[in-house]
């Protein structure tokens, strides 16, 4: 049932209207700015402000990698199923 919900007919379900490349780029830049501000504030006193800024950029790059995002979702799904059953 879960497989048919996520992949109807064996293909990944498409959501809503597709975003334009300009919208994707704007969203990506907003996320990078937010991570660039949030990570140094949270971890700056532990690892230093420069290292925390670099970590924020790396985290943004990881979240913009579709293959890693899919792997993360499946790993979390595996953990949830394992905890429930």
Helices and strands as residue ranges (DSSP letters): H 2-6, G 8-10, H 21-47, H 49-63, H 66-84
